[in-house]
Amino acid sequence: MRAVIIGASRGLGLALTRMLLTEGHTVAAGVRSREVPVTLRALLAQYNGRLLVRPADITSEEDIRSFAGAAAAFMGKADALCNVAGVNLPGDRARPLHECDISVIREDFAVNTLGPILAVRYFYPVMEKGGKVLIITSEALRLRNVWPGMPGYNLSKTAATKVSGILNASMEDVDFYSVHPGRVISDMNPQGEIDADESAAGLIGIMSGAIPVSRNNWYIDYKGNPIDM
C-alpha cells in the first residue's frame, strides 16, 4: 500500500508511519517543521526508498500543494491518505464559547476543518481510484451529545466530520471517512484508554481494506464501527 500521512512527526501520526513501514508499505509523511524531525530521522535512514518526509503545514496551501507534487513523484498514485494534523489550543480550554477569543476559534477551524479540505484539494488528483481518505476526528462532537468543554475544538471537529459526508456526495471514485481514533493516551489526554499503536493498527486495517467499511457510513471509529451523529 502507498499511504500519505499528514501530521506524522509525533503521536498517532508517528505510530501510523512507523507501523506502515514495518509492514512493508510505502509512506509519504507530511510534517509541520521545515526540517526532518528527530522522531523520523532513524526511520528515514532505515527505510530509505520507502519513506518520504516533507513539510506539510496543514494551514499552508503552498506546503500542501508542494507535498502533493512530491508525493506523486515519489510513489505515483496513493492508495490511502490519513490526515492526523489537528490542534486543541490551551486558549480553548478555559472559557465558555461566548467568552472565547475569536482568534483561537479561527485557528481551530483553520487547522481542524479547513486543513482536511485543503489536503483533499491537492491530493485528490494523486489518489488511486477506489482509494480511501481518513480525516481524524473525535467522538465528543455528536450533535445530540453536547459538551461545553473546548468549544472551538468541538465546533471545528464537528464541521470536519461533515466534510467526509459532503465529499462522498461529491465524488464517487475515492471514499472519505471521518474517524474517531479511540481514546488514545497522549499529552492532551493522559487519561486515555488505548495506546497509539492500537489505534494505528485499526486505521491501517481501514486503509488497506482488511477492515471492511462502507462509504454510506462515513463517521466511524478506528475499528470500522459506524458512529451515530
C-alpha positions in Angstrom: 0.0 0.0 0.0 1.1 3.6 -0.8 0.0 5.9 2.1 0.2 9.6 2.8 0.2 10.7 6.4 -0.2 14.3 7.3 0.9 15.1 10.9 3.5 12.3 11.0 6.1 13.7 13.5 4.5 12.5 16.8 1.7 10.7 18.5 -0.7 8.8 16.3 0.8 10.1 13.1 4.2 8.8 14.0 2.8 5.5 15.2 1.0 5.1 11.8 4.1 5.9 9.9 6.3 3.5 11.8 3.7 0.7 11.6 3.1 1.1 7.9 6.8 1.0 7.2 7.3 -2.1 9.4 4.6 -3.9 7.5 6.3 -3.2 4.2 4.2 -0.2 2.9 5.5 3.0 1.3 4.8 6.3 3.1 4.9 9.9 2.2 5.0 11.7 5.6 4.0 15.3 6.0 5.3 17.3 9.0 4.9 20.9 10.1 8.6 21.6 10.6 10.9 22.7 7.8 13.5 20.0 8.6 13.1 16.3 9.2 12.0 15.9 12.8 14.2 13.9 15.2 11.4 11.4 15.6 11.6 10.5 11.9 15.3 10.6 11.2 16.0 7.0 12.2 13.1 5.7 10.1 14.2 7.7 7.1 17.7 6.1 7.4 16.2 2.6 7.9 13.6 2.7 5.2 15.3 4.8 2.6 13.4 4.5 -0.6 10.1 3.7 1.1 9.7 6.9 3.2 9.5 10.5 2.0 9.4 13.3 4.6 8.3 16.8 3.5 7.0 20.0 5.1 3.2 20.0 5.3 1.8 22.7 7.5 -1.9 21.9 7.0 -2.8 25.7 7.0 -0.3 26.4 4.2 -1.7 26.0 0.7 1.8 26.2 -0.8 3.0 23.5 1.6 0.2 21.1 0.8 0.5 21.7 -3.0 4.2 21.1 -2.9 3.8 18.0 -0.7 1.2 16.5 -3.1 3.6 17.0 -6.0 6.5 15.5 -4.1 4.4 12.5 -3.0 3.2 11.9 -6.6 6.8 11.9 -7.9 7.9 9.6 -5.1 5.1 6.9 -5.1 2.9 7.6 -8.1 -0.7 7.2 -7.0 -1.6 6.9 -3.3 -3.9 4.2 -2.1 -4.7 6.0 1.2 -4.4 9.4 2.9 -4.8 9.9 6.6 -4.9 13.5 7.9 -3.9 13.3 11.6 -2.9 17.0 11.9 -5.0 18.9 14.4 -4.9 21.3 17.3 -6.5 21.6 20.7 -5.4 25.0 21.9 -4.8 26.0 25.5 -6.9 29.1 25.0 -9.9 26.9 24.1 -9.9 25.1 27.4 -10.5 27.9 29.9 -13.7 29.8 28.8 -17.2 29.0 27.7 -18.0 29.5 24.0 -19.4 33.1 24.3 -16.2 34.3 26.1 -13.7 32.5 23.8 -11.1 34.6 22.0 -12.3 34.5 18.4 -8.8 34.3 17.1 -8.5 30.9 18.9 -11.6 29.6 17.3 -10.4 30.8 13.9 -7.2 28.8 14.4 -9.2 25.7 15.4 -11.2 25.9 12.2 -8.1 26.7 10.1 -6.4 23.5 11.2 -9.1 21.1 12.1 -11.7 21.9 9.4 -10.1 23.8 6.5 -6.9 21.8 6.7 -8.5 18.5 5.6 -10.3 20.3 2.8 -7.0 21.7 1.6 -5.4 18.3 1.7 -8.2 16.8 -0.4 -7.9 19.7 -2.9 -4.3 18.8 -3.8 -4.2 15.1 -3.0 -7.4 14.1 -4.8 -5.6 14.0 -8.2 -2.9 11.8 -6.6 -5.4 9.3 -5.2 -5.8 5.9 -6.8 -9.4 5.1 -7.9 -11.1 3.3 -5.0 -8.6 4.9 -2.5 -9.5 6.0 1.0 -9.1 9.3 2.7 -9.3 9.3 6.5 -9.9 12.5 8.5 -9.1 12.0 12.2 -11.9 13.5 14.3 -13.5 12.8 17.7 -16.3 11.1 19.4 -17.2 14.1 21.5 -18.9 16.0 18.8 -22.2 14.2 18.2 -25.0 16.7 17.7 -27.2 15.3 20.4 -24.3 14.9 22.8 -23.5 18.5 23.8 -20.4 19.0 25.9 -19.4 22.7 26.7 -15.7 22.0 27.2 -13.2 23.0 24.5 -15.9 24.7 22.4 -13.7 25.8 19.5 -12.2 22.3 19.2 -15.6 20.7 19.3 -17.1 23.0 16.7 -14.2 22.6 14.3 -14.1 18.8 14.6 -17.9 18.6 14.2 -17.5 20.5 10.9 -14.6 18.4 9.9 -16.7 15.3 10.4 -19.3 16.5 8.0 -16.6 17.2 5.4 -16.4 13.5 4.7 -20.1 13.2 4.0 -20.1 16.1 1.7 -17.0 14.8 -0.2 -18.6 11.3 -0.6 -21.7 13.0 -2.1 -19.4 14.9 -4.5 -17.1 12.2 -5.7 -17.6 8.5 -6.4 -14.0 7.3 -7.2 -12.5 7.9 -3.7 -14.1 7.1 -0.3 -13.9 9.6 2.5 -14.2 8.7 6.2 -14.2 10.8 9.4 -12.6 8.5 12.0 -12.6 8.6 15.8 -9.2 7.1 16.7 -10.2 5.9 20.1 -9.3 7.5 23.4 -5.6 7.5 22.7 -3.2 8.2 25.6 -1.5 11.5 24.7 -0.2 14.8 26.1 -3.7 16.2 25.5 -5.4 13.1 27.1 -3.1 11.4 29.6 -6.2 9.6 31.0 -6.7 7.8 27.6 -7.6 4.2 27.3 -5.5 2.8 24.4 -2.0 3.5 23.1 -1.3 5.0 19.7 -0.2 1.6 18.2 -3.7 0.0 18.9 -5.4 2.9 17.1 -2.8 2.9 14.3 -3.4 -0.8 13.7 -7.1 -0.2 13.3 -6.6 2.7 10.9 -4.3 0.7 8.8 -6.9 -2.0 8.6 -9.4 0.5 7.3 -7.0 2.0 4.8 -5.9 -1.4 3.5 -9.4 -2.9 3.3 -8.6 -5.5 5.9 -11.4 -3.9 8.0 -14.5 -3.6 5.7 -16.2 -0.3 5.8 -19.0 1.4 3.6 -18.9 5.0 2.4 -22.6 5.1 3.4 -21.3 5.1 7.0 -18.6 7.8 6.8 -18.4 8.6 10.5 -16.7 5.6 12.1 -14.4 4.6 14.9 -10.9 3.1 14.4 -12.4 -0.4 14.4 -14.7 0.5 11.5 -17.9 0.7 13.6 -20.4 3.4 12.5 -20.9 6.2 15.0 -24.4 7.9 15.2 -24.2 11.6 14.7 
